[in-house]
Amino acid sequence: MPSPMLDPPCPGWKRDLPGPTDPPKALGGPEQPPNYLDGIYLELSRRSSSVRGTFVVTVPLCAYAFIWQLTIAIRYDWFSSGDMTDRLIALFVIALCSAGYFYLAAFLYHIDVSTPRDLPIRFNRVRRRIYVYGFHQVWWNPFGGRYATTASHDWNDVRAEVWEQWGPTAGGGLIIKWGVSIAIVKPGTNEVLERFHLSTYNQDLDNLWAYVCTYMQLGPDALPPCDIEPRDANDVPAYNLALRWAPLVEWPEAMDIESRSAP
């Protein structure tokens, strides 16, 4: 049984993928087209969820539940019937439920809309660097602590791992989640300094990393043809309100120029 190469391995580690200078394996076409591809850089999409947009439509349901609860309270005279203790209890229950509806609505809206439209990653084969567009958030706090992040790393310090995890479903069952994790190691060691996802729910994990390595080592001419047209990171479907309302991908000007150009 092989053991993890990196210290520490990613959560749910299954196996290590070839290093950035190892000969790339045979590969097929990508499951989704890159955002951009030429002889200088490759940009891949890292959209946070394929079902993004489902939570935002539940926000009106929270508002409906609040109005329904208030209507029932008024209809049955909860605020004036009974003694003072009963009225205070009714008022406390209404206030507590109302606060719960408000928080749930804000939380669901926050999940769907606060994350940028895409979290792209650029591989500049001329500079031999990668550029990562990330996002920081406190998942339980819908009112703050959210901001975009950008970082640049040397290609030689990049490592890749396949992970697999079990997670709960809304129906009480379990679902397998899998993907490719990218680690940035301390030069000359296997000590992990930073880690982020390259892809989740990709069906051919080895192929995705082989695609990147082939590009970085051999260039775009060595990649299999893709019949699907590339799309801009900010190009989202008109019907998906969550993505339409989400923040645009905006690289810092200096990094944007550097990541798209040769030295």
Phi and psi in degrees as GROMACS dihedral restraints (atoms count N, CA, C in turn):
[ dihedral_restraints ]
;  ai    aj    ak    al  type     phi  dphi    fc
    3     4     5     6     1   -65.2    20    10
    4     5     6     7     1   150.2    20    10
    6     7     8     9     1  -111.0    20    10
    7     8     9    10     1   156.5    20    10
    9    10    11    12     1   -61.4    20    10
   10    11    12    13     1   143.5    20    10
   12    13    14    15     1   -85.5    20    10
   13    14    15    16     1   -33.8    20    10
   15    16    17    18     1   -90.3    20    10
   16    17    18    19     1   156.5    20    10
   18    19    20    21     1  -126.8    20    10
   19    20    21    22     1   106.4    20    10
   21    22    23    24     1   -87.6    20    10
   22    23    24    25     1   161.9    20    10
   24    25    26    27     1   -73.2    20    10
   25    26    27    28     1   164.6    20    10
   27    28    29    30     1   -72.8    20    10
   28    29    30    31     1   153.2    20    10
   30    31    32    33     1   -58.2    20    10
   31    32    33    34     1   133.9    20    10
   33    34    35    36     1    75.4    20    10
   34    35    36    37     1    22.7    20    10
   36    37    38    39     1   -53.7    20    10
   37    38    39    40     1   133.8    20    10
   39    40    41    42     1  -113.8    20    10
   40    41    42    43     1   -44.7    20    10
   42    43    44    45     1  -166.0    20    10
   43    44    45    46     1   157.1    20    10
   45    46    47    48     1   -87.2    20    10
   46    47    48    49     1   147.1    20    10
   48    49    50    51     1  -100.3    20    10
   49    50    51    52     1   162.5    20    10
   51    52    53    54     1   -55.0    20    10
   52    53    54    55     1   151.7    20    10
   54    55    56    57     1   -71.7    20    10
   55    56    57    58     1   171.0    20    10
   57    58    59    60     1   -66.4    20    10
   58    59    60    61     1   -20.1    20    10
   60    61    62    63     1  -110.0    20    10
   61    62    63    64     1     1.0    20    10
   63    64    65    66     1   -71.4    20    10
   64    65    66    67     1   149.5    20    10
   66    67    68    69     1   -57.8    20    10
   67    68    69    70     1   127.6    20    10
   69    70    71    72     1   -67.8    20    10
   70    71    72    73     1   148.2    20    10
   72    73    74    75     1   -82.2    20    10
   73    74    75    76     1   166.8    20    10
   75    76    77    78     1   -61.5    20    10
   76    77    78    79     1   144.9    20    10
   78    79    80    81     1  -141.5    20    10
   79    80    81    82     1   158.6    20    10
   81    82    83    84     1  -105.7    20    10
   82    83    84    85     1  -170.5    20    10
   84    85    86    87     1   -71.3    20    10
   85    86    87    88     1   156.4    20    10
   87    88    89    90     1   -71.4    20    10
   88    89    90    91     1   151.1    20    10
   90    91    92    93     1   -67.6    20    10
   91    92    93    94     1   -33.7    20    10
   93    94    95    96     1  -133.8    20    10
   94    95    96    97     1   147.5    20    10
   96    97    98    99     1   -69.8    20    10
   97    98    99   100     1   152.8    20    10
   99   100   101   102     1   -67.6    20    10
  100   101   102   103     1   156.0    20    10
  102   103   104   105     1   -65.0    20    10
  103   104   105   106     1   -33.8    20    10
  105   106   107   108     1  -158.9    20    10
  106   107   108   109     1   147.7    20    10
  108   109   110   111     1  -153.3    20    10
  109   110   111   112     1   124.7    20    10
  111   112   113   114     1  -153.2    20    10
  112   113   114   115     1  -165.6    20    10
  114   115   116   117     1   -74.6    20    10
  115   116   117   118     1    -9.9    20    10
  117   118   119   120     1  -101.6    20    10
  118   119   120   121     1   -48.5    20    10
  120   121   122   123     1  -145.5    20    10
  121   122   123   124     1   156.5    20    10
  123   124   125   126     1  -119.8    20    10
  124   125   126   127     1   129.8    20    10
  126   127   128   129     1  -116.9    20    10
  127   128   129   130     1   124.5    20    10
  129   130   131   132     1  -109.0    20    10
  130   131   132   133     1   146.5    20    10
  132   133   134   135     1   -81.6    20    10
  133   134   135   136     1   144.6    20    10
  135   136   137   138     1  -133.0    20    10
  136   137   138   139     1    53.3    20    10
  138   139   140   141     1   -57.5    20    10
  139   140   141   142     1   139.4    20    10
  141   142   143   144     1   -69.1    20    10
  142   143   144   145     1   -29.4    20    10
  144   145   146   147     1  -159.3    20    10
  145   146   147   148     1   136.9    20    10
  147   148   149   150     1   -75.1    20    10
  148   149   150   151     1   -15.7    20    10
  150   151   152   153     1  -108.3    20    10
  151   152   153   154     1    18.5    20    10
  153   154   155   156     1   -62.5    20    10
  154   155   156   157     1   133.9    20    10
  156   157   158   159     1   116.6    20    10
  157   158   159   160     1   -10.5    20    10
  159   160   161   162     1   -80.6    20    10
  160   161   162   163     1   -31.0    20    10
  162   163   164   165     1   -74.5    20    10
  163   164   165   166     1   -35.7    20    10
  165   166   167   168     1   -64.8    20    10
  166   167   168   169     1   -27.4    20    10
  168   169   170   171     1   -75.7    20    10
  169   170   171   172     1   -11.6    20    10
  171   172   173   174     1   -85.6    20    10
  172   173   174   175     1   -11.0    20    10
  174   175   176   177     1   -59.9    20    10
  175   176   177   178     1   -45.0    20    10
  177   178   179   180     1   -59.9    20    10
  178   179   180   181     1   -28.2    20    10
  180   181   182   183     1   -65.4    20    10
  181   182   183   184     1   -36.7    20    10
  183   184   185   186     1   -64.7    20    10
  184   185   186   187     1   -40.5    20    10
  186   187   188   189     1   -65.2    20    10
  187   188   189   190     1   -39.1    20    10
  189   190   191   192     1   -63.9    20    10
  190   191   192   193     1   -41.9    20    10
  192   193   194   195     1   -62.4    20    10
  193   194   195   196     1   -39.2    20    10
  195   196   197   198     1   -64.5    20    10
  196   197   198   199     1   -45.9    20    10
  198   199   200   201     1   -65.1    20    10
  199   200   201   202     1   -40.8    20    10
  201   202   203   204     1   -62.1    20    10
  202   203   204   205     1   -43.4    20    10
  204   205   206   207     1   -63.4    20    10
  205   206   207   208     1   -43.8    20    10
  207   208   209   210     1   -66.1    20    10
  208   209   210   211     1   -37.9    20    10
  210   211   212   213     1   -63.4    20    10
  211   212   213   214     1   -43.7    20    10
  213   214   215   216     1   -62.3    20    10
  214   215   216   217     1   -41.7    20    10
  216   217   218   219     1   -63.0    20    10
  217   218   219   220     1   -40.5    20    10
  219   220   221   222     1   -72.5    20    10
  220   221   222   223     1   -40.0    20    10
  222   223   224   225     1   -62.4    20    10
  223   224   225   226     1   -41.1    20    10
  225   226   227   228     1   -97.3    20    10
  226   227   228   229     1    12.3    20    10
  228   229   230   231     1    56.7    20    10
  229   230   231   232     1    47.2    20    10
  231   232   233   234     1   -65.9    20    10
  232   233   234   235     1   -27.4    20    10
  234   235   236   237     1   -87.0    20    10
  235   236   237   238     1   -13.0    20    10
  237   238   239   240     1  -125.7    20    10
  238   239   240   241     1   -13.4    20    10
  240   241   242   243     1   -87.6    20    10
  241   242   243   244     1   154.4    20    10
  243   244   245   246     1    80.7    20    10
  244   245   246   247     1  -177.5    20    10
  246   247   248   249     1   -82.0    20    10
  247   248   249   250     1  -178.4    20    10
  249   250   251   252     1   -61.8    20    10
  250   251   252   253     1   -37.8    20    10
  252   253   254   255     1   -62.4    20    10
  253   254   255   256     1   -44.3    20    10
  255   256   257   258     1   -62.5    20    10
  256   257   258   259     1   -41.0    20    10
  258   259   260   261     1   -67.0    20    10
  259   260   261   262     1   -39.1    20    10
  261   262   263   264     1   -66.8    20    10
  262   263   264   265     1   -39.2    20    10
  264   265   266   267     1   -63.7    20    10
  265   266   267   268     1   -43.6    20    10
  267   268   269   270     1   -62.1    20    10
  268   269   270   271     1   -42.5    20    10
  270   271   272   273     1   -64.1    20    10
  271   272   273   274     1   -40.8    20    10
  273   274   275   276     1   -64.0    20    10
  274   275   276   277     1   -43.2    20    10
  276   277   278   279     1   -63.0    20    10
  277   278   279   280     1   -44.5    20    10
  279   280   281   282     1   -62.4    20    10
  280   281   282   283     1   -44.8    20    10
  282   283   284   285     1   -63.8    20    10
  283   284   285   286     1   -42.2    20    10
  285   286   287   288     1   -65.2    20    10
  286   287   288   289     1   -45.4    20    10
  288   289   290   291     1   -65.4    20    10
  289   290   291   292     1   -39.0    20    10
  291   292   293   294     1   -62.9    20    10
  292   293   294   295     1   -42.2    20    10
  294   295   296   297     1   -63.4    20    10
  295   296   297   298     1   -37.8    20    10
  297   298   299   300     1   -64.7    20    10
  298   299   300   301     1   -43.3    20    10
  300   301   302   303     1   -62.9    20    10
  301   302   303   304     1   -42.8    20    10
  303   304   305   306     1   -63.5    20    10
  304   305   306   307     1   -44.8    20    10
  306   307   308   309     1   -64.9    20    10
  307   308   309   310     1   -43.1    20    10
  309   310   311   312     1   -62.3    20    10
  310   311   312   313     1   -42.6    20    10
  312   313   314   315     1   -62.9    20    10
  313   314   315   316     1   -44.7    20    10
  315   316   317   318     1   -65.8    20    10
  316   317   318   319     1   -38.6    20    10
  318   319   320   321     1   -65.0    20    10
  319   320   321   322     1   -46.3    20    10
  321   322   323   324     1   -65.2    20    10
  322   323   324   325     1   -41.3    20    10
  324   325   326   327     1   -62.4    20    10
  325   326   327   328     1   -41.2    20    10
  327   328   329   330     1   -61.8    20    10
  328   329   330   331     1   -42.9    20    10
  330   331   332   333     1   -60.1    20    10
  331   332   333   334     1   -42.8    20    10
  333   334   335   336     1   -85.5    20    10
  334   335   336   337     1   -34.2    20    10
  336   337   338   339     1  -106.8    20    10
  337   338   339   340     1   -26.3    20    10
  339   340   341   342     1   -72.8    20    10
  340   341   342   343     1   -32.0    20    10
  342   343   344   345     1   -71.4    20    10
  343   344   345   346     1   139.3    20    10
  345   346   347   348     1   -56.0    20    10
  346   347   348   349     1   163.3    20    10
  348   349   350   351     1   -58.5    20    10
  349   350   351   352     1   -30.2    20    10
  351   352   353   354     1  -152.7    20    10
  352   353   354   355     1   161.4    20    10
  354   355   356   357     1  -126.2    20    10
  355   356   357   358     1    72.1    20    10
  357   358   359   360     1   -70.7    20    10
  358   359   360   361     1   158.9    20    10
  360   361   362   363     1  -130.8    20    10
  361   362   363   364     1   132.6    20    10
  363   364   365   366     1  -111.0    20    10
  364   365   366   367     1   136.6    20    10
  366   367   368   369     1  -115.2    20    10
  367   368   369   370     1   107.5    20    10
  369   370   371   372     1   -95.7    20    10
  370   371   372   373     1   107.2    20    10
  372   373   374   375     1   -77.3    20    10
  373   374   375   376     1   -20.6    20    10
  375   376   377   378     1   -77.5    20    10
  376   377   378   379     1   -45.6    20    10
  378   379   380   381     1   -82.5    20    10
  379   380   381   382     1   -14.4    20    10
  381   382   383   384     1    57.2    20    10
  382   383   384   385     1    50.9    20    10
  384   385   386   387     1  -138.2    20    10
  385   386   387   388     1   156.6    20    10
  387   388   389   390     1  -117.1    20    10
  388   389   390   391     1   150.5    20    10
  390   391   392   393     1  -128.1    20    10
  391   392   393   394     1   123.1    20    10
  393   394   395   396     1  -114.9    20    10
  394   395   396   397     1   125.8    20    10
  396   397   398   399     1  -100.3    20    10
  397   398   399   400     1   113.4    20    10
  399   400   401   402     1  -119.7    20    10
  400   401   402   403     1  -174.1    20    10
  402   403   404   405     1  -150.9    20    10
  403   404   405   406     1   130.9    20    10
  405   406   407   408     1  -105.9    20    10
  406   407   408   409     1   133.5    20    10
  408   409   410   411     1  -153.9    20    10
  409   410   411   412     1   152.2    20    10
  411   412   413   414     1   -98.0    20    10
  412   413   414   415     1   107.2    20    10
  414   415   416   417     1   -58.7    20    10
  415   416   417   418     1   -30.7    20    10
  417   418   419   420     1   -88.1    20    10
  418   419   420   421     1    -7.8    20    10
  420   421   422   423     1  -108.5    20    10
  421   422   423   424     1   102.6    20    10
  423   424   425   426     1   -81.7    20    10
  424   425   426   427     1     3.6    20    10
  426   427   428   429     1  -114.6    20    10
  427   428   429   430     1     4.1    20    10
  429   430   431   432     1   176.7    20    10
  430   431   432   433     1  -175.9    20    10
  432   433   434   435     1    74.0    20    10
  433   434   435   436     1    28.9    20    10
  435   436   437   438     1  -121.1    20    10
  436   437   438   439     1   130.0    20    10
  438   439   440   441     1  -163.0    20    10
  439   440   441   442     1   150.8    20    10
  441   442   443   444     1   -77.7    20    10
  442   443   444   445     1   149.7    20    10
  444   445   446   447     1  -129.3    20    10
  445   446   447   448     1   151.9    20    10
  447   448   449   450     1  -136.1    20    10
  448   449   450   451     1   148.4    20    10
  450   451   452   453     1  -152.0    20    10
  451   452   453   454     1   153.5    20    10
  453   454   455   456     1  -126.3    20    10
  454   455   456   457     1   137.7    20    10
  456   457   458   459     1  -138.4    20    10
  457   458   459   460     1   151.7    20    10
  459   460   461   462     1   -72.2    20    10
  460   461   462   463     1   134.6    20    10
  462   463   464   465     1   -60.0    20    10
  463   464   465   466     1   -34.1    20    10
  465   466   467   468     1   -67.2    20    10
  466   467   468   469     1   -17.4    20    10
  468   469   470   471     1   -96.8    20    10
  469   470   471   472     1     9.3    20    10
  471   472   473   474     1   -93.3    20    10
  472   473   474   475     1   134.1    20    10
  474   475   476   477     1  -131.0    20    10
  475   476   477   478     1   157.3    20    10
  477   478   479   480     1  -132.3    20    10
  478   479   480   481     1   142.4    20    10
  480   481   482   483     1  -135.9    20    10
  481   482   483   484     1   148.4    20    10
  483   484   485   486     1   -96.2    20    10
  484   485   486   487     1   132.9    20    10
  486   487   488   489     1  -124.0    20    10
  487   488   489   490     1   158.4    20    10
  489   490   491   492     1  -147.5    20    10
  490   491   492   493     1   130.7    20    10
  492   493   494   495     1  -139.0    20    10
  493   494   495   496     1   153.3    20    10
  495   496   497   498     1   -99.1    20    10
  496   497   498   499     1   138.6    20    10
  498   499   500   501     1  -138.4    20    10
  499   500   501   502     1   155.9    20    10
  501   502   503   504     1   -76.8    20    10
  502   503   504   505     1   153.6    20    10
  504   505   506   507     1  -107.2    20    10
  505   506   507   508     1   168.7    20    10
  507   508   509   510     1   -64.4    20    10
  508   509   510   511     1   -26.5    20    10
  510   511   512   513     1   -86.5    20    10
  511   512   513   514     1     4.8    20    10
  513   514   515   516     1    91.9    20    10
  514   515   516   517     1     3.6    20    10
  516   517   518   519     1   -93.6    20    10
  517   518   519   520     1  -165.0    20    10
  519   520   521   522     1  -125.0    20    10
  520   521   522   523     1   148.2    20    10
  522   523   524   525     1  -133.8    20    10
  523   524   525   526     1   144.1    20    10
  525   526   527   528     1   -88.3    20    10
  526   527   528   529     1   128.9    20    10
  528   529   530   531     1  -111.3    20    10
  529   530   531   532     1   140.3    20    10
  531   532   533   534     1  -146.3    20    10
  532   533   534   535     1   163.7    20    10
  534   535   536   537     1   176.4    20    10
  535   536   537   538     1  -172.5    20    10
  537   538   539   540     1  -114.7    20    10
  538   539   540   541     1   127.1    20    10
  540   541   542   543     1  -105.0    20    10
  541   542   543   544     1   134.4    20    10
  543   544   545   546     1  -101.0    20    10
  544   545   546   547     1   131.3    20    10
  546   547   548   549     1  -117.7    20    10
  547   548   549   550     1   142.9    20    10
  549   550   551   552     1  -106.8    20    10
  550   551   552   553     1   121.3    20    10
  552   553   554   555     1  -105.0    20    10
  553   554   555   556     1   157.6    20    10
  555   556   557   558     1   -65.0    20    10
  556   557   558   559     1   129.9    20    10
  558   559   560   561     1   -49.8    20    10
  559   560   561   562     1   130.3    20    10
  561   562   563   564     1    81.0    20    10
  562   563   564   565     1     3.7    20    10
  564   565   566   567     1  -134.4    20    10
  565   566   567   568     1   178.4    20    10
  567   568   569   570     1  -107.9    20    10
  568   569   570   571     1    18.3    20    10
  570   571   572   573     1   -80.3    20    10
  571   572   573   574     1   120.7    20    10
  573   574   575   576     1   -79.5    20    10
  574   575   576   577     1   127.6    20    10
  576   577   578   579     1   -99.2    20    10
  577   578   579   580     1   -32.6    20    10
  579   580   581   582     1  -155.9    20    10
  580   581   582   583     1   152.4    20    10
  582   583   584   585     1  -146.7    20    10
  583   584   585   586     1   143.9    20    10
  585   586   587   588     1  -155.9    20    10
  586   587   588   589     1   163.1    20    10
  588   589   590   591     1   -82.9    20    10
  589   590   591   592     1   138.9    20    10
  591   592   593   594     1   -89.5    20    10
  592   593   594   595     1   -41.5    20    10
  594   595   596   597     1  -157.9    20    10
  595   596   597   598     1   150.9    20    10
  597   598   599   600     1  -130.3    20    10
  598   599   600   601     1   147.3    20    10
  600   601   602   603     1    62.1    20    10
  601   602   603   604     1    19.6    20    10
  603   604   605   606     1   -77.3    20    10
  604   605   606   607     1   132.3    20    10
  606   607   608   609     1   -74.4    20    10
  607   608   609   610     1   -26.9    20    10
  609   610   611   612     1  -123.7    20    10
  610   611   612   613     1    81.5    20    10
  612   613   614   615     1   -66.5    20    10
  613   614   615   616     1   -43.7    20    10
  615   616   617   618     1   -63.0    20    10
  616   617   618   619     1   -35.8    20    10
  618   619   620   621     1   -66.1    20    10
  619   620   621   622     1   -38.7    20    10
  621   622   623   624     1   -62.9    20    10
  622   623   624   625     1   -45.9    20    10
  624   625   626   627     1   -68.5    20    10
  625   626   627   628     1   -37.9    20    10
  627   628   629   630     1   -62.8    20    10
  628   629   630   631     1   -35.4    20    10
  630   631   632   633     1   -61.7    20    10
  631   632   633   634     1   -45.9    20    10
  633   634   635   636     1   -64.2    20    10
  634   635   636   637     1   -47.7    20    10
  636   637   638   639     1   -64.3    20    10
  637   638   639   640     1   -39.3    20    10
  639   640   641   642     1   -61.7    20    10
  640   641   642   643     1   -43.3    20    10
  642   643   644   645     1   -62.5    20    10
  643   644   645   646     1   -48.2    20    10
  645   646   647   648     1   -66.0    20    10
  646   647   648   649     1   -31.8    20    10
  648   649   650   651     1   -92.2    20    10
  649   650   651   652     1   -37.5    20    10
  651   652   653   654     1  -118.0    20    10
  652   653   654   655     1   -13.0    20    10
  654   655   656   657     1    92.6    20    10
  655   656   657   658     1   174.0    20    10
  657   658   659   660     1   -65.9    20    10
  658   659   660   661     1   -27.2    20    10
  660   661   662   663     1   -66.7    20    10
  661   662   663   664     1   -20.1    20    10
  663   664   665   666     1   -86.7    20    10
  664   665   666   667     1    -5.5    20    10
  666   667   668   669     1   -85.4    20    10
  667   668   669   670     1   148.8    20    10
  669   670   671   672     1   -67.7    20    10
  670   671   672   673     1   149.6    20    10
  672   673   674   675     1   -66.4    20    10
  673   674   675   676     1   149.8    20    10
  675   676   677   678     1  -123.8    20    10
  676   677   678   679     1   124.6    20    10
  678   679   680   681     1   -84.1    20    10
  679   680   681   682     1    -8.3    20    10
  681   682   683   684     1   -92.4    20    10
  682   683   684   685     1   133.4    20    10
  684   685   686   687     1   -69.7    20    10
  685   686   687   688     1   136.9    20    10
  687   688   689   690     1   -61.8    20    10
  688   689   690   691     1   159.3    20    10
  690   691   692   693     1  -134.6    20    10
  691   692   693   694     1   152.6    20    10
  693   694   695   696     1   -70.8    20    10
  694   695   696   697     1   150.6    20    10
  696   697   698   699     1   -60.0    20    10
  697   698   699   700     1   -28.7    20    10
  699   700   701   702     1   -94.4    20    10
  700   701   702   703     1     2.9    20    10
  702   703   704   705     1   -85.0    20    10
  703   704   705   706     1   109.6    20    10
  705   706   707   708     1  -127.4    20    10
  706   707   708   709     1   157.2    20    10
  708   709   710   711     1   -61.8    20    10
  709   710   711   712     1   141.2    20    10
  711   712   713   714     1   -66.3    20    10
  712   713   714   715     1   -27.1    20    10
  714   715   716   717     1   -81.0    20    10
  715   716   717   718     1   -14.8    20    10
  717   718   719   720     1   -90.0    20    10
  718   719   720   721     1    97.3    20    10
  720   721   722   723     1   -64.5    20    10
  721   722   723   724     1   -36.8    20    10
  723   724   725   726     1   -60.7    20    10
  724   725   726   727     1   -44.7    20    10
  726   727   728   729     1   -71.6    20    10
  727   728   729   730     1   -34.3    20    10
  729   730   731   732     1   -66.6    20    10
  730   731   732   733     1   -34.0    20    10
  732   733   734   735     1   -87.9    20    10
  733   734   735   736     1   -10.6    20    10
  735   736   737   738     1   -71.6    20    10
  736   737   738   739     1   156.8    20    10
  738   739   740   741     1   -62.3    20    10
  739   740   741   742     1   147.6    20    10
  741   742   743   744     1   -72.3    20    10
  742   743   744   745     1   154.6    20    10
  744   745   746   747     1   -78.6    20    10
  745   746   747   748     1   117.3    20    10
  747   748   749   750     1  -133.3    20    10
  748   749   750   751     1    99.2    20    10
  750   751   752   753     1   -70.5    20    10
  751   752   753   754     1   147.7    20    10
  753   754   755   756     1   -56.5    20    10
  754   755   756   757     1   140.2    20    10
  756   757   758   759     1   -55.5    20    10
  757   758   759   760     1   -46.5    20    10
  759   760   761   762     1   -64.2    20    10
  760   761   762   763     1   -42.8    20    10
  762   763   764   765     1   -69.4    20    10
  763   764   765   766     1   -36.8    20    10
  765   766   767   768     1   -59.4    20    10
  766   767   768   769     1   -45.8    20    10
  768   769   770   771     1   -66.8    20    10
  769   770   771   772     1   -43.8    20    10
  771   772   773   774     1   -63.4    20    10
  772   773   774   775     1   -44.5    20    10
  774   775   776   777     1   -70.2    20    10
  775   776   777   778     1   -17.5    20    10
  777   778   779   780     1  -106.2    20    10
  778   779   780   781     1     8.3    20    10
  780   781   782   783     1  -133.3    20    10
  781   782   783   784     1   165.8    20    10
  783   784   785   786     1   -89.5    20    10
  784   785   786   787     1   160.4    20    10
